[in-house]
Amino acid sequence: MGKQKQTVRRHARIKPSVDGVLGLISFSTRIPINRYITIEQMAGSVILWPYIGLGLGLIVGVIAYILDYIILEPLLVATLVYCFIIWFTGFNHTDGVMDLGDGIMVHGDASKRLSVMRDSTVGTGGIATFFIVSIVTIMALGAIPSGYLIQSVILMELCTKLSMITSMVFGDSDTKGIGVEIRKGMDLKALVVSIIVSLVIGGLLLGEAGVIAVFVSALTGLYLSNLADKTFGCVTGDILGASNEIARAVCLVFIVINLTVVMI
């Protein structure tokens, strides 16, 4: 518990399958998949999660395009786009953000913090953390220059999943929960491949801004796994969910900085 040096997962069970991808889609969205899918099948397809996120981003991009066309106020468009995202993803990962906030706020050792994070009630720390993450996300979406919104929305959902699989690779495993099995589908070699492919996609979508967004998303996942290891003694499913939401905010902030400051 509380180790300073992280454990790196090196031997993953990578076996992508149609069922595994469908399972991840069902887990990541409200899209119903009426078939039996095992956690092992989902874990074997985890390497494809960023590209499932890319597909999700395309759906959100269509929504953003329609809203941007009929509503002229960028901040209102950003708010509605964000509301659609967290609704369409079933609020799965927002719970992780709030649980992380509650766990960090508690005084005590790792086991006490972990028990608080797993508690079903939400405290002040969780509410405040969710507020910070959501407001930064909305403001960053609203600040994206005209002509770059759709590409940014598409890329940010790839970045969220890249951050999640980065968090899976580093840090100690939890002892229970779906995150334990899902993490078995990623290792360092698979992560490096995913980062390289994602960097190429980011460059194609937004050039330098896209490359930077992908890079900082991976760093976000690394940072959160390190924080979880030191604070809770392991990387839990809540940490993966928090990584998803926080990476979205972080990558959007860097996209805005690059497009509005660096490129001037």
C-alpha positions in Angstrom: 0.0 0.0 0.0 1.2 3.5 -0.8 4.3 2.4 -2.8 6.4 5.1 -4.3 7.4 2.9 -7.3 4.6 1.8 -9.6 4.1 -1.6 -11.0 3.9 -1.8 -14.8 1.7 -4.4 -16.4 3.8 -6.2 -19.0 1.9 -9.3 -20.1 -1.6 -8.6 -21.3 -4.3 -11.0 -22.6 -4.9 -9.2 -25.9 -7.5 -11.0 -28.0 -9.8 -8.5 -29.8 -13.2 -9.9 -30.8 -16.5 -8.6 -32.1 -18.2 -9.6 -28.8 -15.5 -7.8 -26.8 -15.9 -4.6 -28.8 -19.7 -4.8 -28.5 -19.3 -5.3 -24.7 -17.1 -2.2 -24.5 -19.6 -0.2 -26.5 -22.4 -1.3 -24.2 -20.3 -0.4 -21.2 -19.3 3.0 -22.6 -22.7 4.1 -23.9 -26.4 3.7 -23.6 -26.5 1.6 -26.7 -28.1 -1.7 -25.8 -26.3 -4.9 -26.8 -28.6 -7.8 -26.4 -26.1 -10.7 -26.2 -24.1 -12.4 -23.5 -20.6 -11.0 -23.3 -18.0 -12.0 -20.7 -15.6 -9.7 -18.9 -12.7 -11.7 -20.4 -13.9 -10.9 -23.9 -14.1 -7.2 -23.1 -10.6 -7.3 -21.5 -9.2 -8.9 -24.6 -10.5 -6.0 -26.7 -9.5 -3.1 -24.4 -6.7 -2.1 -26.8 -9.4 -0.9 -29.2 -11.1 1.3 -26.6 -9.6 4.6 -27.9 -11.0 3.9 -31.3 -14.4 3.0 -29.8 -14.0 6.5 -28.2 -13.3 7.9 -31.6 -16.6 6.4 -32.9 -18.4 7.9 -29.9 -16.7 11.2 -30.7 -18.2 11.0 -34.2 -21.7 10.7 -32.8 -21.1 13.6 -30.4 -19.5 15.5 -33.3 -22.8 15.2 -35.3 -24.7 16.5 -32.3 -22.2 19.4 -31.9 -22.5 20.3 -35.6 -26.3 20.4 -35.4 -26.3 22.5 -32.2 -23.6 24.8 -33.6 -25.7 25.4 -36.7 -28.9 26.2 -35.0 -27.5 28.0 -31.9 -25.1 30.9 -32.2 -24.0 31.1 -28.5 -20.9 29.0 -28.1 -21.2 28.5 -24.4 -24.8 27.2 -24.7 -23.6 24.8 -27.4 -20.8 23.6 -25.2 -23.1 23.0 -22.3 -25.6 21.0 -24.3 -22.8 19.0 -25.9 -21.3 18.1 -22.5 -24.8 17.2 -21.1 -25.3 14.9 -24.1 -21.9 13.2 -23.6 -22.4 12.4 -19.9 -26.0 11.3 -20.6 -25.1 9.2 -23.6 -22.3 7.5 -21.6 -24.7 6.6 -18.9 -23.1 8.8 -16.2 -20.7 5.8 -15.7 -17.5 7.9 -15.4 -18.9 10.9 -13.5 -19.4 8.6 -10.5 -15.6 7.9 -10.6 -14.8 11.6 -10.5 -17.0 12.1 -7.4 -15.7 9.0 -5.7 -12.1 10.2 -6.3 -12.9 13.6 -4.9 -14.4 12.1 -1.7 -11.4 9.7 -1.3 -8.8 12.5 -1.7 -10.6 14.7 0.9 -10.4 12.1 3.7 -7.7 12.2 6.3 -6.2 8.8 7.1 -4.3 5.9 5.6 -4.8 4.3 2.1 -7.3 1.7 3.4 -9.5 4.4 5.0 -9.4 6.5 1.8 -10.2 3.5 -0.3 -13.2 2.6 1.8 -14.5 6.1 1.6 -14.0 6.1 -2.2 -16.1 2.9 -2.4 -18.9 4.2 -0.3 -22.1 4.8 -2.2 -22.8 8.2 -0.6 -21.3 11.4 -2.2 -19.7 14.0 0.0 -18.6 17.6 -0.5 -15.3 16.6 -2.0 -17.0 14.5 -4.7 -19.5 17.3 -5.6 -16.8 19.9 -5.7 -14.5 17.8 -7.8 -17.3 17.0 -10.3 -18.1 20.7 -10.5 -14.5 21.7 -11.2 -14.1 19.1 -13.9 -17.5 19.8 -15.6 -17.1 23.6 -15.5 -13.6 23.4 -17.0 -14.8 21.1 -19.7 -17.8 23.3 -20.6 -15.7 26.5 -20.6 -13.0 24.9 -22.7 -15.5 23.6 -25.2 -17.1 27.0 -25.5 -13.6 28.6 -26.0 -12.7 26.5 -29.0 -12.3 28.7 -32.1 -15.0 28.5 -34.8 -14.2 25.8 -37.3 -12.4 23.5 -34.9 -15.3 22.4 -32.6 -16.2 19.2 -34.5 -12.6 17.9 -34.8 -12.0 18.7 -31.1 -15.1 16.9 -30.0 -14.2 13.9 -32.0 -10.6 13.8 -30.7 -11.5 14.4 -27.1 -13.4 11.1 -26.8 -10.4 9.2 -28.2 -8.3 11.0 -25.6 -10.6 10.0 -22.7 -10.2 6.3 -23.5 -6.4 6.7 -24.1 -6.1 8.1 -20.6 -8.1 5.2 -19.2 -5.9 2.5 -20.7 -2.8 4.4 -19.6 -4.1 4.3 -16.0 -4.7 0.6 -16.5 -1.0 -0.1 -17.3 0.6 1.7 -14.3 0.1 1.2 -10.6 -1.1 -1.7 -8.5 -4.2 -3.6 -9.3 -7.3 -3.5 -7.1 -8.5 -6.7 -5.5 -12.1 -6.5 -6.6 -14.4 -4.9 -9.1 -14.7 -5.0 -12.9 -11.5 -2.9 -13.2 -9.4 -5.9 -12.1 -10.3 -8.0 -15.1 -10.5 -5.1 -17.6 -6.9 -4.1 -16.7 -5.7 -7.6 -17.8 -6.2 -6.6 -21.4 -3.5 -3.9 -21.4 0.3 -3.9 -21.1 3.1 -1.4 -21.8 3.8 -2.6 -25.4 0.1 -2.3 -26.3 -0.1 1.1 -24.7 2.8 2.4 -26.7 1.2 1.2 -29.9 -2.1 2.9 -28.9 -0.4 6.2 -28.1 1.5 6.2 -31.5 -1.7 5.5 -33.5 -3.6 8.1 -31.4 -0.9 10.7 -32.0 -1.3 10.1 -35.8 -5.1 10.5 -35.5 -4.7 13.6 -33.4 -2.3 15.1 -36.0 -4.7 14.4 -38.8 -7.6 16.0 -37.0 -6.1 19.1 -35.4 -2.4 19.2 -36.4 0.0 20.2 -33.6 -3.0 20.9 -31.2 -4.2 17.3 -31.7 -0.8 15.8 -31.1 -0.4 17.8 -27.9 -4.0 16.8 -26.7 -3.2 13.1 -27.2 0.1 13.4 -25.4 -1.3 15.3 -22.3 -4.2 12.8 -22.1 -1.7 9.9 -21.7 0.1 12.0 -19.1 -3.2 12.5 -17.3 -3.7 8.8 -17.1 -0.2 8.3 -15.9 -0.5 11.0 -13.2 -3.9 9.7 -11.9 -2.5 6.1 -11.7 0.4 7.5 -9.7 -1.9 9.5 -7.5 -4.1 6.5 -6.9 -1.2 4.2 -6.0 0.0 6.7 -3.4 -3.4 7.7 -2.0 -5.4 4.5 -2.2 -2.8 1.8 -2.7 -4.2 0.7 -6.1 -5.9 1.7 -9.3 -9.6 1.0 -9.0 -12.5 1.2 -11.5 -13.3 4.6 -10.1 -9.8 5.9 -10.9 -10.3 4.7 -14.5 -13.6 6.5 -14.7 -12.1 9.7 -13.2 -9.3 9.4 -15.7 -11.8 9.4 -18.5 -13.6 12.6 -17.4 -10.5 14.5 -16.2 -8.6 13.8 -19.5 -11.4 15.3 -21.5 -11.1 18.6 -19.6 -7.3 18.6 -19.8 -7.1 17.8 -23.5 -9.7 20.5 -24.3 -7.8 23.1 -22.3 -4.6 22.3 -24.2 -6.4 22.4 -27.5 -7.7 25.9 -26.7 -4.3 27.1 -25.6 -2.7 25.8 -28.8 -5.4 27.2 -31.1 -5.9 30.6 -29.5 -2.5 31.4 -28.0 0.3 29.4 -29.6 -1.0 29.7 -33.2 -1.6 33.5 -33.0 
